[in-house]
Amino acid sequence: MTPAERMRAYRRRKHAAGYKVVSKWQPAGADNQATYSDHRVLDARSLAMHCRISRKIDQNTELLERARRNLRRWSETVSEPLPEYIKEWQEILDQPWPDIAVFITSFSDEAVRLRQSSPFAGVLTPRERKQIYDAFRT
């Protein structure tokens, strides 16, 4: 399944379970004012960004080189030993693109954790990033 197909299947399952589609996150509470950072919202926003990144790279696999360049730059600027997340991303980016796409759009704990230090900066345009941030504004 492509990332888009997986996302559509996920949405169908959520709809069948009674969840409704929302285009903007609204925190629960009487005054709808978030007084803390909700990690679920941040994780969902990160997943949405990586789904968009995956679609863009599917259309132009040369964009994958930006992530590899970012990772090389990180490796050169940190002192030894390399942080574990850099090693993990190096292993992931050494795989074929379809495997990378599956990973960056997965719901696994490892994918959620590594999306917090994503090397895919620069793949999305500022406008694309703003659209996603606006959709997940709390």
C-alpha positions in Angstrom: 0.0 0.0 0.0 1.2 3.5 -0.7 1.2 6.0 2.1 -1.9 7.7 0.7 -3.7 4.4 0.5 -2.8 3.6 4.1 -4.0 7.0 5.2 -7.3 6.5 3.4 -7.8 3.1 5.0 -6.9 4.6 8.4 -9.5 7.3 7.9 -12.2 4.8 6.8 -11.5 2.8 10.0 -11.8 5.9 12.2 -15.0 6.9 10.4 -16.5 3.4 10.8 -15.6 3.6 14.5 -17.7 6.8 14.8 -14.9 9.5 14.7 -15.7 12.6 12.8 -13.4 14.4 10.4 -12.1 17.7 11.7 -10.0 20.2 9.8 -8.7 22.0 12.9 -7.8 20.7 16.3 -10.0 22.0 19.1 -8.7 21.2 22.6 -11.3 19.8 25.1 -12.4 22.0 27.9 -14.9 24.6 28.8 -12.9 27.6 27.5 -11.1 25.7 24.7 -7.8 27.2 25.8 -4.9 24.8 25.8 -2.7 25.5 28.8 -0.1 22.9 27.9 1.6 21.4 24.8 -0.4 18.4 23.7 2.0 15.9 22.3 -0.7 14.0 20.4 -1.4 17.2 18.3 2.3 17.6 17.7 2.7 13.9 16.7 -0.4 14.2 14.4 1.0 17.3 12.8 4.4 15.6 12.3 2.7 12.6 10.7 0.7 15.0 8.3 3.9 16.7 7.4 5.6 13.4 6.6 2.7 12.2 4.6 3.0 15.4 2.5 6.7 14.9 2.2 6.2 11.4 1.1 3.8 12.5 -1.7 6.3 15.1 -2.9 9.2 12.6 -2.9 7.0 10.1 -4.7 6.7 12.7 -7.5 10.4 13.7 -7.5 12.7 11.2 -5.8 15.6 13.7 -6.2 14.1 15.5 -3.1 15.3 12.6 -1.0 18.8 13.9 -1.4 17.9 16.9 0.7 17.3 14.6 3.7 20.6 12.8 3.0 22.4 16.2 2.8 20.9 17.3 6.1 21.9 14.1 7.7 25.5 14.5 6.4 25.6 18.1 7.7 24.4 17.0 11.1 27.0 14.2 11.3 29.8 16.7 10.5 28.7 19.3 13.1 28.3 17.0 16.1 31.1 15.6 18.1 31.7 11.9 18.5 30.0 9.7 19.4 27.2 10.3 17.0 23.7 10.7 18.6 21.7 7.5 18.2 19.0 9.2 16.1 21.5 10.2 13.4 22.7 6.6 13.2 19.1 5.4 13.0 18.2 7.9 10.2 21.4 6.9 8.3 20.2 3.3 8.3 16.7 4.3 7.2 17.9 6.5 4.4 20.1 3.7 3.1 17.0 1.8 2.3 15.0 2.0 -1.0 12.6 4.9 -1.2 9.4 2.8 -0.9 10.6 1.4 2.4 11.6 4.9 3.6 8.1 6.2 2.7 6.4 3.3 4.6 8.5 4.1 7.7 8.1 7.9 7.8 4.3 7.6 7.4 3.9 4.7 9.9 2.2 4.8 13.3 5.0 2.8 15.0 6.5 4.2 18.2 9.9 4.3 16.5 8.6 6.3 13.6 6.8 8.7 15.9 10.0 9.2 17.9 12.3 9.7 14.9 9.9 12.1 13.2 10.8 14.5 16.1 14.3 14.7 14.6 13.4 14.5 11.0 16.1 15.1 8.3 13.4 16.1 5.7 13.7 19.9 6.4 13.6 21.8 3.1 11.4 19.3 1.2 8.1 21.2 1.9 7.7 24.8 0.9 7.0 27.4 3.5 3.4 27.6 2.2 2.9 23.8 2.5 4.3 23.9 6.1 2.0 26.8 6.9 -1.0 24.9 5.7 -0.2 22.0 7.9 0.6 24.2 10.9 -2.6 26.1 10.5 -4.7 22.9 10.4 -3.1 21.8 13.7 -3.1 25.1 15.5 -4.3 24.8 19.1 
